[in-house]
Amino acid sequence: MNLQKELLLPCGAKLQNRIAKSAMSENMSPRHHGPTKALIRAYQSWVDGGSGLLITGNVMVDRKAIGEPGNVIVEDKTDFALLQEWASIVKGTGVHLWPQLNHPGRQAIGFINNEVVAPSAVKTKVKGMGVMFKQPRALTEAEIYDIINRFGNTAAIMKEAGFTGVQIHGAHGYLVSQFLSPLVNQRKDQWGGSLKNRARFVLEIYRNIRKKVGDHFPIGIKINSADFQRGGFTEEESMEVVQLLGAEGIDLIEVSGGSYERPAMIGSSQKKSTQEREAYFLDYVNKVRKSLSTPLMLTGGFRTVATMERAIAEGELDVVGIARPFTLYPDLPNRIFAGDLARLDIPSPKTGLQMLDSSGFLDIKWHEVHIHRLGDGKIPNPKLSAYLVIAYNLSETMRELVYGLPIFKKSGK
């Protein structure tokens, strides 16, 4: 089976097969934003499932910039022992475990951040959810360099803890993606304007990480094929940036697309015709493949093993990225290799309220709850009610609001 073949990365590291768990928000970190035993248990179930690569959900590089209430934050060695325990679960298994390094920029939940920053003072606008996002302040150049350095520092800490690589989150409307977008990045200095200037931020992040982790440690990136917004980051620009990253020597490029404002990466937000054809961004990957030798990973829409096999066999991509199905099939790779799984059927939870059902956020939260179930040692429940997920999410949100009150911040409770 082509999916079982090893893949040699440019840095010399090997993936034992071509199936990767792409990043999903776990939101399992407590108020101090360190990893937890439950989070580690969830990843242990995926390690046992036999993947070639596991990519974690957001690991934020700055405690002052949190994307979601339960994000893990690594800016120093405060939780180093737990990071080591998390990384140790892949030791001797052949499975790679890469933290996804991120800064949310303007795409940060307002009530958990005192201040929100971005390349320019352009607010995130999500239909029906605008109240969640604050007006951002434009970053100073000194702050830009500080953030670049933070990515490198966090990568170095994760390497020391025992993780086997890192991925830069350059997609889905977070800060790296914001710098690439002319819609959000309206700067007039060396960080804005031309594509060369807008790409400077991500290139400097890669260089900073590479300098700190060495030549033989895998560095990947998740990048948008496009933002799917008028005036945003285009497919043509994306292909140019991918070429620049390939020339720098990056080890794995994962292709996705969209943002909170236009969630093209979420299946429920795709047109029915797009959902039915599988592999949402495959046309883009085929264009990039013609002029790029860097290994490519595609995430979004894979549902049949036959399609995955064909994509690898025909050289369209090197790694099949799968996200949400892993919450219902934690042993997905082993089942595929044993011939026990030919199709990944996952439900699409609905409330009957169109605004909520079409936003994509319910879909995200439904699968997030299943990650929590894995962390609690429970089995997946494909029939889990959408309303129970909403209730669970509201209770978690209220908890964060209460803990955010001054009395708790001052007391340290």
C-alpha positions as CSV (number, residue, x, y, z in Angstrom):
1,M,0.0,0.0,0.0
2,N,1.4,3.4,-1.0
3,L,0.1,4.9,2.2
4,Q,2.5,2.7,4.2
5,K,5.6,3.8,2.4
6,E,8.3,5.8,4.3
7,L,9.0,9.4,3.4
8,L,12.4,11.0,3.6
9,L,12.2,14.7,4.5
10,P,14.8,17.2,3.3
11,C,16.4,17.5,6.8
12,G,17.1,13.7,6.8
13,A,14.3,12.6,9.1
14,K,11.9,9.9,8.0
15,L,8.1,9.6,8.4
16,Q,7.2,5.9,8.8
17,N,4.1,6.2,6.6
18,R,2.1,8.8,4.6
19,I,-0.8,9.4,7.0
20,A,-0.7,12.5,9.3
21,K,-3.1,13.7,11.9
22,S,-3.5,17.4,11.1
23,A,-3.9,20.0,13.8
24,M,-7.2,20.4,15.7
25,S,-8.0,22.7,18.6
26,E,-8.0,20.6,21.7
27,N,-8.7,23.4,24.2
28,M,-7.8,21.2,27.1
29,S,-5.3,23.4,29.0
30,P,-6.2,24.8,32.4
31,R,-5.8,28.5,33.4
32,H,-2.1,28.4,33.5
33,H,-2.1,27.1,29.9
34,G,0.2,24.1,30.3
35,P,-0.3,20.6,28.9
36,T,-2.5,18.2,30.9
37,K,-2.5,14.5,31.6
38,A,-5.8,14.3,29.7
39,L,-4.2,16.0,26.7
40,I,-1.4,13.5,26.8
41,R,-3.8,10.6,27.0
42,A,-5.6,11.8,23.9
43,Y,-2.4,11.9,22.0
44,Q,-1.4,8.5,23.4
45,S,-4.5,7.1,21.7
46,W,-3.3,8.6,18.4
47,V,0.2,7.3,18.8
48,D,-1.2,3.8,19.3
49,G,-3.2,4.3,16.1
50,G,0.0,4.1,14.0
51,S,0.3,7.5,12.2
52,G,3.4,8.6,10.5
53,L,3.0,12.2,11.9
54,L,0.9,13.8,14.6
55,I,0.6,17.6,14.6
56,T,-0.8,19.2,17.7
57,G,-3.3,21.9,18.0
58,N,-2.2,25.5,18.6
59,V,0.8,26.0,20.9
60,M,0.9,29.7,21.4
61,V,4.3,31.5,21.6
62,D,3.2,34.5,23.7
63,R,1.2,34.5,26.9
64,K,-0.2,37.9,26.0
65,A,-1.7,36.6,22.8
66,I,-4.1,33.6,23.3
67,G,-6.2,32.3,20.5
68,E,-8.6,30.2,22.6
69,P,-9.2,29.8,26.3
70,G,-7.7,26.3,26.5
71,N,-4.6,26.8,24.3
72,V,-1.2,25.5,25.5
73,I,1.3,28.3,25.8
74,V,5.1,27.7,25.7
75,E,7.3,30.8,26.0
76,D,9.6,29.4,28.7
77,K,10.3,26.2,30.6
78,T,7.5,26.6,33.2
79,D,5.8,23.3,32.2
80,F,8.9,21.6,30.9
81,A,8.4,18.3,32.8
82,L,4.9,17.9,31.3
83,L,6.2,18.8,27.9
84,Q,8.8,16.1,28.2
85,E,6.0,13.6,29.3
86,W,3.9,14.6,26.3
87,A,6.9,14.2,23.9
88,S,7.9,10.9,25.4
89,I,4.8,9.1,24.2
90,V,6.3,8.7,20.7
91,K,9.7,7.5,21.9
92,G,10.6,4.2,20.2
93,T,7.3,4.1,18.2
94,G,8.5,5.7,14.9
95,V,5.7,8.2,15.1
96,H,6.6,11.9,14.7
97,L,5.0,14.4,17.1
98,W,5.2,18.1,16.0
99,P,3.7,21.0,18.0
100,Q,2.0,23.6,15.8
101,L,3.5,27.0,16.7
102,N,1.1,29.9,16.5
103,H,0.4,33.6,17.3
104,P,-3.3,34.6,16.8
105,G,-2.7,38.2,15.9
106,R,-6.1,39.9,15.5
107,Q,-7.9,36.5,15.4
108,A,-7.9,36.2,19.2
109,I,-10.9,35.9,21.4
110,G,-11.4,39.3,22.9
111,F,-12.4,38.5,26.5
112,I,-9.2,36.5,27.2
113,N,-6.8,39.1,25.8
114,N,-6.1,42.5,27.3
115,E,-4.9,43.8,23.9
116,V,-5.0,42.4,20.4
117,V,-2.3,43.1,17.8
118,A,-2.1,42.6,14.0
119,P,0.0,43.8,11.1
120,S,-2.4,46.7,10.7
121,A,-5.5,47.9,12.7
122,V,-8.0,45.8,10.7
123,K,-10.6,44.1,12.8
124,T,-11.7,40.4,12.4
125,K,-15.3,40.4,11.2
126,V,-17.3,37.2,11.5
127,K,-21.0,37.3,10.8
128,G,-23.0,37.1,14.0
129,M,-19.8,36.9,16.2
130,G,-18.2,40.3,15.8
131,V,-18.5,41.0,19.5
132,M,-15.9,38.2,20.2
133,F,-13.1,40.1,18.5
134,K,-11.5,43.4,19.6
135,Q,-10.1,46.2,17.4
136,P,-6.4,45.3,17.0
137,R,-3.5,47.6,17.3
138,A,-0.8,47.7,14.6
139,L,2.5,46.0,15.7
140,T,5.6,48.1,16.0
141,E,8.7,46.8,14.2
142,A,10.3,46.0,17.5
143,E,7.3,43.9,18.4
144,I,7.5,42.1,15.0
145,Y,11.1,41.1,15.7
146,D,10.1,40.0,19.2
147,I,7.4,37.7,17.9
148,I,9.8,36.2,15.3
149,N,12.2,35.4,18.1
150,R,9.4,33.9,20.2
151,F,8.7,31.3,17.5
152,G,12.4,30.3,17.5
153,N,12.6,30.2,21.3
154,T,9.4,28.0,21.6
155,A,10.7,25.7,18.8
156,A,14.0,25.3,20.7
157,I,12.2,24.4,24.0
158,M,10.0,21.9,22.2
159,K,13.0,20.2,20.6
160,E,14.8,20.0,24.0
161,A,11.6,18.5,25.5
162,G,11.8,15.7,23.0
163,F,9.3,16.7,20.2
164,T,10.5,15.4,16.8
165,G,9.7,18.5,14.7
166,V,7.6,21.7,14.6
167,Q,5.0,23.2,12.3
168,I,4.5,27.0,11.8
169,H,0.8,27.9,11.6
170,G,0.7,30.1,8.5
171,A,-2.9,29.5,7.6
172,H,-6.5,30.1,8.7
173,G,-6.3,33.8,9.4
174,Y,-3.7,33.8,12.2
175,L,-0.8,36.2,12.4
176,V,1.4,34.7,9.8
177,S,-1.5,34.5,7.5
178,Q,-2.4,38.1,8.3
179,F,1.0,39.3,7.2
180,L,0.6,37.6,3.9
181,S,-2.9,39.1,3.3
182,P,-3.0,42.5,1.6
183,L,-6.5,42.8,3.0
184,V,-5.2,42.7,6.6
185,N,-1.6,43.9,6.1
186,Q,-1.8,47.5,5.0
187,R,1.7,48.5,6.2
188,K,3.9,50.8,4.3
189,D,7.2,49.6,5.7
190,Q,9.4,46.6,4.9
191,W,6.7,44.2,6.2
192,G,3.9,45.3,3.9
193,G,3.0,46.3,0.4
194,S,4.6,43.9,-2.1
195,L,4.4,40.2,-1.7
196,K,8.1,40.1,-1.1
197,N,7.6,42.4,1.9
198,R,4.5,40.6,3.2
199,A,6.3,37.2,3.0
200,R,9.3,38.6,5.0
201,F,7.6,37.8,8.3
202,V,7.1,34.0,7.6
203,L,10.6,33.7,6.1
204,E,12.2,35.3,9.1
205,I,10.3,33.0,11.4
206,Y,11.5,30.0,9.5
207,R,15.1,31.3,9.6
208,N,15.0,32.0,13.3
209,I,13.7,28.5,14.1
210,R,16.2,26.9,11.8
211,K,19.1,28.7,13.4
212,K,17.9,27.5,16.9
213,V,17.0,23.9,16.1
214,G,19.7,23.0,13.6
215,D,19.7,21.6,10.1
216,H,18.5,18.1,10.9
217,F,15.3,18.9,12.9
218,P,12.1,18.9,10.8
219,I,10.3,22.3,10.3
220,G,7.0,22.3,8.5
221,I,4.4,25.0,7.7
222,K,0.6,25.0,7.2
223,I,-0.3,27.6,4.6
224,N,-3.4,28.8,2.8
225,S,-3.9,28.0,-0.9
226,A,-5.9,31.2,-0.7
227,D,-7.9,33.3,1.8
228,F,-11.0,33.0,-0.4
229,Q,-11.8,36.7,0.3
230,R,-11.9,39.6,-2.2
231,G,-8.7,41.5,-1.9
232,G,-7.0,38.8,0.2
233,F,-4.1,36.4,-0.2
234,T,-4.5,34.8,-3.7
235,E,-3.7,31.4,-5.1
236,E,-1.0,32.9,-7.3
237,E,0.6,34.7,-4.3
238,S,0.4,31.5,-2.3
239,M,2.3,29.6,-5.0
240,E,5.0,32.2,-4.9
241,V,5.4,32.0,-1.1
242,V,5.5,28.2,-1.3
243,Q,8.4,28.5,-3.8
244,L,10.2,30.8,-1.4
245,L,9.8,28.5,1.5
246,G,10.9,25.5,-0.6
247,A,14.1,27.4,-1.6
248,E,14.8,28.0,2.1
249,G,14.8,24.3,2.7
250,I,11.5,23.8,4.7
251,D,10.7,20.1,5.2
252,L,7.0,19.8,4.7
253,I,4.3,22.2,3.4
254,E,0.7,21.5,4.4
255,V,-1.9,23.1,2.2
256,S,-5.2,24.3,3.6
257,G,-7.3,27.5,3.1
258,G,-9.6,30.1,4.6
259,S,-9.9,31.9,8.0
260,Y,-12.5,32.6,10.6
261,E,-14.0,35.1,8.2
262,R,-14.2,32.6,5.4
263,P,-13.8,29.1,6.9
264,A,-13.0,27.1,3.7
265,M,-11.0,24.6,5.7
266,I,-14.2,23.3,7.4
267,G,-16.2,20.7,5.5
268,S,-19.6,22.1,6.6
269,S,-18.7,25.5,5.1
270,Q,-17.9,24.0,1.7
271,K,-20.3,23.9,-1.2
272,K,-22.0,20.4,-1.6
273,S,-20.1,19.8,-4.9
274,T,-16.8,20.5,-3.2
275,Q,-17.5,18.2,-0.3
276,E,-18.5,15.4,-2.7
277,R,-15.3,15.4,-4.7
278,E,-13.0,15.0,-1.7
279,A,-9.5,16.7,-1.2
280,Y,-10.7,20.3,-1.3
281,F,-7.4,21.9,-2.3
282,L,-6.1,19.2,-4.7
283,D,-6.2,21.4,-7.8
284,Y,-3.9,23.9,-6.1
285,V,-1.5,21.1,-5.0
286,N,-1.3,19.8,-8.6
287,K,-0.2,23.3,-9.8
288,V,2.4,23.6,-7.1
289,R,3.8,20.1,-7.6
290,K,4.9,21.0,-11.2
291,S,7.6,23.3,-9.9
292,L,8.3,22.2,-6.3
293,S,10.2,19.2,-4.9
294,T,9.5,20.0,-1.3
295,P,7.2,17.3,0.3
296,L,3.5,18.3,0.2
297,M,0.8,17.4,2.6
298,L,-2.8,18.1,1.8
299,T,-5.5,18.3,4.5
300,G,-9.3,18.8,3.9
301,G,-11.9,16.5,2.6
302,F,-10.3,13.1,2.3
303,R,-12.9,10.4,3.0
304,T,-12.0,7.3,1.0
305,V,-8.8,5.3,1.2
306,A,-9.0,4.8,-2.6
307,T,-8.6,8.6,-3.1
308,M,-5.8,8.8,-0.6
309,E,-4.0,5.9,-2.3
310,R,-4.4,7.4,-5.7
311,A,-3.1,10.8,-4.6
312,I,0.1,9.2,-3.2
313,A,0.6,6.8,-6.1
314,E,0.3,9.5,-8.8
315,G,2.7,11.8,-6.9
316,E,0.1,14.5,-6.4
317,L,1.2,14.8,-2.8
318,D,3.4,13.1,-0.3
319,V,1.4,13.0,2.9
320,V,-2.4,12.7,3.4
321,G,-3.6,15.0,6.2
322,I,-6.6,14.0,8.1
323,A,-8.1,15.9,11.0
324,R,-11.7,15.4,12.2
325,P,-12.0,11.7,11.4
326,F,-9.3,11.0,14.0
327,T,-11.7,12.0,16.7
328,L,-14.0,9.1,15.8
329,Y,-11.3,6.7,14.5
330,P,-8.3,7.2,16.8
331,D,-6.7,4.0,15.4
332,L,-7.4,5.2,11.8
333,P,-4.0,4.3,10.2
334,N,-3.9,0.8,11.7
335,R,-7.4,0.1,10.5
336,I,-6.6,1.4,7.0
337,F,-3.4,-0.7,6.8
338,A,-5.3,-3.8,8.0
339,G,-7.9,-3.3,5.3
340,D,-10.7,-2.8,7.9
341,L,-11.5,0.8,6.9
342,A,-12.3,1.9,3.3
343,R,-14.3,5.1,4.0
344,L,-14.2,7.7,6.8
345,D,-17.8,8.5,7.5
346,I,-18.3,11.3,10.0
347,P,-21.6,13.0,11.0
348,S,-22.4,16.6,10.5
349,P,-24.0,17.8,13.7
350,K,-27.0,20.2,13.3
351,T,-29.2,22.3,15.5
352,G,-31.6,23.4,12.8
353,L,-30.5,27.0,13.3
354,Q,-28.9,27.9,9.9
355,M,-26.6,30.7,11.2
356,L,-25.1,28.3,13.7
357,D,-25.0,25.2,11.5
358,S,-23.4,27.0,8.6
359,S,-20.7,28.9,10.5
360,G,-18.4,25.9,11.0
361,F,-17.9,26.6,14.7
362,L,-20.4,23.9,15.8
363,D,-18.5,21.4,13.7
364,I,-15.2,22.4,15.3
365,K,-16.7,22.2,18.8
366,W,-18.4,18.8,18.2
367,H,-15.1,17.2,17.3
368,E,-13.3,19.1,20.1
369,V,-15.6,17.5,22.6
370,H,-14.6,14.1,21.2
371,I,-10.9,14.9,21.8
372,H,-11.8,15.6,25.4
373,R,-13.6,12.2,25.5
374,L,-10.4,10.5,24.3
375,G,-8.5,12.4,27.0
376,D,-11.0,11.0,29.6
377,G,-10.5,7.5,28.3
378,K,-14.0,7.4,26.7
379,I,-14.9,5.9,23.4
380,P,-16.2,8.1,20.5
381,N,-19.9,8.8,20.3
382,P,-21.0,9.5,16.7
383,K,-24.5,10.3,17.9
384,L,-23.5,13.0,20.3
385,S,-26.1,15.8,20.4
386,A,-25.2,19.2,18.9
387,Y,-27.1,20.8,21.8
388,L,-25.0,19.0,24.4
389,V,-21.9,20.3,22.6
390,I,-23.3,23.9,22.8
391,A,-24.1,23.5,26.5
392,Y,-20.6,22.1,27.2
393,N,-19.0,25.0,25.3
394,L,-21.1,27.6,27.1
395,S,-20.1,26.1,30.5
396,E,-16.4,26.3,29.5
397,T,-16.8,29.9,28.3
398,M,-18.5,30.9,31.5
399,R,-15.7,29.3,33.5
400,E,-13.1,31.4,31.6
401,L,-15.2,34.6,32.1
402,V,-15.4,34.0,35.9
403,Y,-11.7,33.1,36.2
404,G,-10.9,36.3,34.2
405,L,-12.5,38.5,36.9
406,P,-10.0,40.7,38.9
407,I,-10.6,38.9,42.1
408,F,-9.2,35.7,40.7
409,K,-6.4,37.4,38.9
410,K,-5.2,39.1,42.0
411,S,-5.6,36.1,44.3
412,G,-4.0,33.7,41.8
413,K,-6.8,31.2,42.3
